[in-house]
Amino acid sequence: MSLLSDQGMDDVIVVVGGIIPEVDRQPLKDLGISEVFGPGTTTTSIVEFIGQSVHDRAGS
């Protein structure tokens, strides 16, 4: 995340997905990951999350 910040890209939404153990999810978020999507997450859920995140960051 610091590399993004160093490049002035603080507005980038970073998400991860896959088989991420529950114990690792909060540390990832603490590092700046916006969301962790596990197996079975629908594409619709991911798109909705990203859409809402963009909306929230835009302040609209």
C-alpha positions in Angstrom: 0.0 0.0 0.0 2.9 2.3 0.6 4.0 2.0 -3.0 0.6 3.2 -4.1 0.8 6.1 -1.7 4.4 6.9 -2.9 3.0 7.2 -6.4 0.1 9.5 -5.3 -2.4 6.8 -5.8 -4.1 7.0 -2.4 -7.5 6.8 -4.1 -7.1 3.3 -5.5 -9.4 0.7 -4.1 -7.5 -2.5 -3.4 -9.5 -5.7 -2.9 -8.3 -9.3 -2.5 -10.0 -12.6 -3.0 -9.5 -16.3 -2.6 -9.1 -18.6 0.2 -8.0 -16.2 2.9 -8.0 -17.5 6.4 -10.3 -15.5 8.7 -7.4 -14.7 11.0 -5.7 -12.9 8.1 -8.6 -10.8 7.0 -8.3 -8.0 9.6 -4.6 -7.6 9.3 -5.1 -7.2 5.5 -7.7 -4.5 6.2 -5.3 -2.9 8.7 -2.8 -2.6 5.9 -5.3 -0.8 3.7 -7.0 -3.5 1.8 -10.6 -2.3 1.3 -12.3 -5.7 1.3 -11.5 -9.4 1.4 -13.8 -11.6 -0.8 -13.8 -15.3 -0.1 -14.8 -18.3 -2.3 -18.4 -18.2 -3.4 -18.6 -14.4 -3.4 -20.8 -13.4 -6.2 -19.7 -11.0 -9.0 -22.7 -8.9 -8.1 -21.5 -8.5 -4.5 -18.0 -7.5 -5.7 -19.4 -5.0 -8.2 -21.7 -3.5 -5.7 -18.9 -3.1 -3.1 -16.7 -1.4 -5.6 -19.5 0.8 -6.8 -20.4 1.9 -3.3 -16.7 2.5 -2.5 -16.2 4.7 -5.5 -19.4 6.6 -4.6 -18.3 7.0 -1.0 -14.8 8.2 -2.0 -16.3 10.7 -4.5 -18.4 12.2 -1.7 -21.5 11.9 -3.9 
